[in-house]
Amino acid sequence: MNEKTLAEWMKKQAQQMRELGAGLREHIVSVPGTGREAWLAELTRRFDHFVNHLRQILAAEEQQGYLTPVLEQRPSLSQQVELLRHEHDELRILADDLQRMVHSLRPEDHLLLRDTCTRIQVFLGHLQRHEEHENHIVLYTLTEDIGTAEGP
């Protein structure tokens, strides 16, 4: 994937993740006092959709050679790229753990519901920070013109 294609793809995927994340945030902003069966079913549906999309993005990024154009142009960023790639593993672990929790929730689980909603918010924050770091590296690589200035 060349730099332009990578940047466009990342932008599109980020937009889809933001939309799905916004839907999740909107849903978990308040846990109903009653009628939680339907609310839980919707939470499960939204979270599963979000996590499935996330897994597809992470797999596609890695299958394409994670940030290969960045590494080709800026080998000095290899440590940062590896840190971000490792975060993919951590994000999968967090997503799996949260998904198990979401699927185990029952309408009478007042504290667990609130805790899970808080953990989802934190998870969404981790994803946002990860995306921002990826975008920063890609933008830096595409816009920096290091070492090409002509001498006098």
Backbone as a ProteinNet text record, in pm:
[ID]
protein_1_A
[PRIMARY]
MNEKTLAEWMKKQAQQMRELGAGLREHIVSVPGTGREAWLAELTRRFDHFVNHLRQILAAEEQQGYLTPVLEQRPSLSQQVELLRHEHDELRILADDLQRMVHSLRPEDHLLLRDTCTRIQVFLGHLQRHEEHENHIVLYTLTEDIGTAEGP
[TERTIARY]
86.4	0	91.6	74.9	158.7	112	189.3	161	22.3	-13.4	-142.7	-257.7	-246.5	-350.4	-361.2	-246.1	-244.8	-313.6	-279.5	-338	-489.6	-533.2	-677.4	-751.4	-691.9	-753.9	-765.2	-656.3	-658.2	-764.3	-777.8	-877.3	-1019.2	-1046.7	-1179.4	-1210.3	-1114.1	-1135.3	-1152.6	-1075.3	-1086.1	-1224.4	-1276.8	-1410.3	-1515.8	-1506.2	-1601.6	-1591.9	-1469.1	-1452.1	-1508.1	-1488	-1544.1	-1695.7	-1756.6	-1902.9	-1952.9	-1888.4	-1928.8	-1903.6	-1791.6	-1759.8	-1858.6	-1898.8	-1998.3	-2130.8	-2167.9	-2289.8	-2280.7	-2164.9	-2144	-2151.7	-2079.1	-2079.6	-2222	-2295.3	-2432.9	-2517.3	-2494.5	-2574.7	-2540.3	-2412.1	-2372.2	-2373.4	-2412.7	-2412.1	-2506.5	-2614.1	-2701	-2758.9	-2741.6	-2795.4	-2936.3	-3034.2	-3171.2	-3191.6	-3279.4	-3311.1	-3394.9	-3479.5	-3564.5	-3558.1	-3609.9	-3611.3	-3472.9	-3387.1	-3247.7	-3225.3	-3320.6	-3300.3	-3275	-3361.7	-3346.5	-3220.6	-3191.5	-3073	-2947	-2942.9	-2827.9	-2812.6	-2923.1	-2917.7	-2858.2	-2898.7	-2845.8	-2698.1	-2659.7	-2518.2	-2434.8	-2481.8	-2410.2	-2398.2	-2506.4	-2505.1	-2405.2	-2411.2	-2321.3	-2175.2	-2151.4	-2012.6	-1955.6	-2033.3	-1986.4	-1953.9	-2039.3	-2016	-1887.1	-1870.7	-1752.6	-1625.3	-1625.9	-1507.9	-1477.5	-1578.5	-1555.1	-1489.9	-1536.1	-1476.6	-1331.9	-1309.6	-1174.1	-1080.9	-1125	-1041.3	-1007.7	-1104.5	-1079.7	-975.2	-984.7	-888.1	-748.1	-736.8	-605.5	-544.6	-624.5	-574.6	-531.8	-611.4	-578.1	-450	-435.5	-314.1	-191.6	-203.2	-89	-64.5	-170	-156.4	-87.8	-115.9	-55.7	89.9	137.6	270.8	254.9	239.2	199.2	289	232.3	299.3	428.8	429.7	546.9	595	505.6	554.7	627.4	582	648.5	789.6	800.9	931.7	1026.1	970.1	1054.2	1111.9	1032.5	1079	1152.3	1113.3	1171.8	1204.6	1310.1	1348.4	1371	1404.8	1428.2	1301.3	1185.8	1059.8	1023.3	1115.1	1082.1	1041.5	1103	1065.6	922.6	886.9	751.4	649.4	682.6	593.2	575.1	682.5	672.2	587.8	602.1	518.9	371.2	338.6	200.2	151.4	236.7	198.3	171.4	254.5	232.9	100.7	66.8	-60.7	-177.9	-162.7	-268.2	-297.9	-192.4	-211.4	-283.4	-242.2	-304.8	-450.5	-477	-615.1	-702.6	-648.7	-724.7	-756.7	-658.9	-679.8	-787.1	-777.8	-878.4	-1016.2	-1021.9	-1150.1	-1211	-1128.5	-1178.4	-1232.7	-1158.4	-1200.2	-1332.3	-1340.7	-1464.3	-1580.5	-1553.4	-1661	-1715.6	-1626.1	-1672.1	-1758.6	-1714.6	-1789.1	-1926.7	-1930.9	-2058.1	-2153.8	-2104	-2189.1	-2236	-2164.7	-2202.5	-2296	-2316.4	-2398.9	-2544.9	-2604.1	-2746.5	-2816	-2944.1	-3016.9	-3001.3	-2984.2	-2972.8	-2831.4	-2736.3	-2596.4	-2571.4	-2617.5	-2605.5	-2459.1	-2377.6	-2237.8	-2156.7	-2179.8	-2106.7	-2140.8	-2267.1	-2306.8	-2231.8	-2231.1	-2161.8	-2012.1	-1954.3	-1811.2	-1778.6	-1859.2	-1836	-1847.5	-1946.1	-1960	-1837.6	-1786.5	-1665.9	-1547	-1534.1	-1423.7	-1434.5	-1554.5	-1571.9	-1525.3	-1560.3	-1515.5	-1362.8	-1299.3	-1152.7	-1094.2	-1152.7	-1108.3	-1117.7	-1228.4	-1244.8	-1138.5	-1101.8	-993.8	-860.2	-832.3	-707.8	-703.4	-814.3	-820.8	-798.8	-858.9	-843.7	-697.3	-631.8	-491.6	-405.5	-434.6	-360.6	-376.1	-498.6	-524.6	-451.7	-455.7	-387.3	-237.3	-179.3	-35.9	-4.1	-86.6	-67.7	-75.7	-179	-197.3	-80.7	-31.1	81.8	204.5	231	347.2	330.8	212.2	188.6	201.3	138.8	148.6	291.5	364.5	504.5	584.5	562	635.8	601	475.4	433.4	463.7	480.3	498.1	639.3	719.9	857.7	943.4	1034.3	1120.9	1266	1291.2	1423.4	1527	1639.5	1752	1740.3	1644.2	1630.8	1663.6	1697	1727.8	1859.6	1859.4	1979	2074.2	2199.2	2303.1	2326	2411.6	2439.3	2513
-116.4	0	123.3	213.5	332.2	433.3	540.5	637.6	700.3	739.6	806.3	709.9	588.5	488.6	457.4	444.4	418.5	530.7	654	768.5	775.3	751.6	754.9	642.2	523.3	408	431.8	481.6	508.6	612.5	712.8	818	759.5	676.1	616.6	524.6	439.6	347.1	421.9	526.8	606.8	670.3	716.5	776.8	673.7	553.7	447.9	410.9	401.8	368.6	479.9	604.9	717	709.1	677.4	667.6	553	438.6	325.2	354.3	418.2	455.5	556.8	651.1	750.9	682.8	584.7	509.6	433.7	376.7	307.5	405.7	517.6	618.5	668	692.6	740.1	638.2	512.2	407.2	390	400	371.1	493.4	607.6	729.2	717.3	641.6	619.1	479	409.6	274.7	289.1	232.4	247.1	173.3	225.9	161.4	36.8	38.9	-76.9	-103.6	-217.8	-251.2	-273.2	-331.4	-348.4	-459.4	-548.3	-658.1	-605.4	-516.7	-459.1	-373	-298.8	-213.7	-299.1	-409.7	-500.6	-565.3	-603.6	-663.2	-563.3	-437.5	-334	-306.8	-305.7	-288.3	-400.5	-521.9	-637.2	-625.7	-589.6	-574.7	-467.8	-351.6	-241	-274.8	-333.2	-363.9	-471	-574.4	-678.5	-620.6	-533.8	-471.2	-388.9	-310.9	-227.2	-313.5	-417	-501.5	-579.4	-626.6	-697.2	-605.4	-481.7	-385.2	-355.5	-339.1	-313.9	-428.6	-551.2	-666.9	-668.6	-635.5	-631.3	-526.4	-410.4	-303.2	-345.5	-397.6	-438.2	-546	-643.4	-750.8	-695.9	-607.8	-550.3	-467.5	-388.9	-309.1	-399.6	-507.4	-596.9	-680.1	-720.5	-799.8	-718.5	-590.4	-503.8	-472.6	-515	-476.9	-349.2	-361.2	-249.7	-128.4	-23.3	104.8	89.2	-4	-27.5	99	178.6	300.8	394.7	397.1	480	427.3	296.5	237.1	249.2	243.7	257.7	398.2	497.9	636.6	683.8	630.6	675.9	556.1	482.2	367.2	404.9	530.3	574.7	568.5	552.9	542.7	397.9	305.1	163.3	130.5	193.6	167	212.3	329.5	379.7	293	250.4	164.5	30.7	-24.8	-152.4	-136.4	-25.1	0.7	3.6	70.7	75.7	-62.5	-140.3	-274.4	-361.1	-346	-421	-380.3	-254	-208.3	-280.5	-322.6	-401.2	-526.1	-594.2	-713.2	-677.2	-567.7	-525.9	-485.6	-417.1	-377.6	-500.6	-602.7	-727.5	-792.5	-795.1	-854.7	-777.8	-645.7	-562.8	-582.9	-586.4	-603.9	-740.2	-843.9	-978.1	-983.3	-924.3	-922.4	-847.5	-731.7	-653.2	-724.9	-789.3	-859.4	-973.6	-1046.8	-1152.5	-1092.6	-978.9	-914.2	-868.9	-804.1	-756.9	-873.9	-985.6	-1102.3	-1169.9	-1146.9	-1211.7	-1126.2	-1000.6	-910.5	-956.4	-932.5	-962.5	-834.1	-823.5	-700.4	-658.8	-753.5	-720.3	-681.2	-683.5	-651.4	-500.5	-434.1	-287.8	-242.2	-291.7	-248.6	-295	-416.4	-467.1	-389.4	-349.3	-267.5	-134.6	-68.4	61	45.7	-58.9	-83.7	-112.6	-192.3	-226.5	-102.4	-19.3	104.9	193.8	202.3	280.8	221.7	90.3	23.8	43	43.9	69.9	211.8	307.3	446.1	454.3	388.3	388.1	321.7	211.1	140.3	230.5	300.6	392.6	501.9	545.9	644	588.3	462.6	398	391.7	355	346.8	483.2	584.8	719.4	763.2	739.4	777.2	698	569.6	485.5	539.2	569.5	623.5	755.4	842.6	971.7	953.6	857.9	831.5	777.9	684.6	634.1	748	829.2	940.4	1037.6	1064	1155.3	1101.8	973.1	913.1	917.7	885.5	888.1	1031.2	1126.2	1265.8	1315.9	1283.3	1324	1269.4	1143	1078.5	1139.9	1171.1	1223.2	1370.8	1443.7	1588.3	1635.6	1559.2	1599.3	1581.2	1671	1666.2	1661.7	1569.6	1559.4	1511.5	1580.3	1534.6	1560.4	1639.8	1663.5	1807.2	1887.1	2027	2033.3	2118.1	2133.5	2229.2	2198.8	2285.1	2408.1	2502.1	2625.6	2604.4
0	0	0	-95.8	-99.9	5.2	20.2	126.5	113.5	-6.9	-26.4	3	-47.4	-23.5	125.2	192.9	336.7	412.4	379.8	449	426.9	304.5	274.7	344.9	343.2	408.4	559.1	619.7	764.2	798.2	714.1	738.2	734.2	634	620.7	738	774.5	885.5	1016.6	1035.9	1157.8	1168.2	1056.8	1056.3	1094.4	1038.5	1072.4	1220	1272.5	1414.2	1503.1	1463.3	1541.5	1545.5	1431.9	1427	1514.8	1505.2	1588.7	1736.7	1765.7	1903.8	1958.9	1876.3	1919.8	1952.4	1871.8	1899.2	2030.7	2057.6	2184.8	2301.5	2289.2	2396.3	2423.5	2317.1	2331	2407.2	2378.7	2442	2589.8	2624.8	2762.6	2853.2	2799.8	2881.2	3001.7	2986.6	3102.2	3096.6	3207.1	3220.7	3278.2	3212.4	3262.6	3395.4	3476.4	3603.7	3584.4	3483.1	3452.5	3303.4	3262	3119.4	3063.3	3142	3100.5	2998.1	2981	2886	2745.3	2700.7	2566.1	2558.5	2663.6	2667.7	2658	2732	2727.2	2589.8	2530.9	2397.2	2297.6	2309.2	2220	2248.6	2375.1	2410.8	2349.2	2363.3	2308.3	2156.8	2090.8	1944.7	1902.6	1967.4	1931	1960.9	2077.3	2113.7	2021.5	1992.8	1900.6	1764	1713	1582.8	1586.8	1691.8	1708.3	1712.2	1794.8	1811.3	1683.9	1615.6	1489.5	1387	1380.6	1287.8	1329	1456.9	1506.2	1468.9	1488.8	1455.4	1306.3	1223.1	1078.7	1044.1	1106.8	1080.5	1123.6	1244.5	1294.7	1205.8	1167.7	1080.6	945.1	888.3	756.9	765.7	870.7	886.3	891.7	966.8	983.3	857.5	790.4	668.5	559	554.8	453.2	485.7	602.2	646.4	724.8	852.5	937.7	919.5	866.7	843.7	762.8	669.4	585.4	513.9	454.1	389	486.3	609.5	710.6	734	752.7	779.4	660.3	538.8	419.9	410.4	445.5	435.6	560	675.8	801.7	891.3	858.1	940.6	1087.5	1111.8	1249.5	1335.2	1272.5	1346.6	1380.1	1355.7	1374.8	1518	1615.8	1755.1	1783.5	1734	1754.3	1680.5	1561.1	1484.5	1556.5	1610.5	1682.3	1809.1	1876.7	1994.7	1955.5	1847.3	1799.8	1756.8	1690.1	1649.8	1772	1875.3	1999	2065	2054.1	2109.4	2043.7	1920.2	1855.4	1937.9	1983.1	2066.2	2195.8	2256.2	2381.3	2359.8	2250.3	2220	2198.7	2133.9	2115.1	2249.9	2338.7	2471.5	2547.2	2547	2614.8	2552.9	2420	2351.2	2384.5	2384.2	2417.1	2559.5	2651.4	2792	2808.3	2746.3	2754.1	2687	2575.6	2505.6	2592	2657.6	2749.6	2860.2	2911.9	3019.8	2971	2857.7	2802.1	2784.2	2734.1	2709.4	2838.6	2947	3073.4	3159.5	3120.8	3201.6	3207.3	3321.7	3341.7	3385.4	3364	3399.1	3545.5	3634.2	3776.5	3819.6	3727.9	3759.3	3759.9	3861.8	3868.5	3868	3958.8	3967.3	3846.3	3803.4	3687.3	3560.7	3547.8	3432.5	3432.6	3545.9	3553.5	3530.1	3590.5	3572.8	3426.4	3362	3221.5	3133.2	3160.8	3082.5	3100.5	3221.6	3247.2	3172.5	3176.1	3106.4	2955.4	2902.8	2759	2726.4	2811.3	2789.4	2788.5	2884.3	2891.4	2766.3	2725.2	2605.7	2482.4	2468.6	2355.7	2359.6	2479.1	2492.9	2448.3	2484.1	2438.9	2286.2	2227.3	2080.4	2016.1	2073.1	2017.9	2024.5	2135.8	2149.8	2051.6	2036	1941	1798.5	1761.3	1627.2	1605.4	1705.3	1693.6	1674.8	1746.2	1732.8	1593	1543.5	1406.5	1305.6	1319.5	1225.6	1231.3	1349	1364.1	1290.4	1305.1	1238.6	1086.8	1039	894.1	840.9	909.2	864.6	868.4	971.9	983.3	865.1	835.6	727.5	592.3	571.4	441.4	423.1	532.4	518.3	547.5	618.7	647.7	523.8	505.1	388.6	435.8	527.8	589.3	486.6	483.5	402.5	253.7	210.2	66.5	27.5	126.1	94.2	16.2	-82.9	-165	-96.5	-108.4	-51.3	-134.8	-83.6	-158.9	-286.8
[MASK]
++++++++++++++++++++++++++++++++++++++++++++++++++++++++++++++++++++++++++++++++++++++++++++++++++++++++++++++++++++++++++++++++++++++++++++++++++++++++

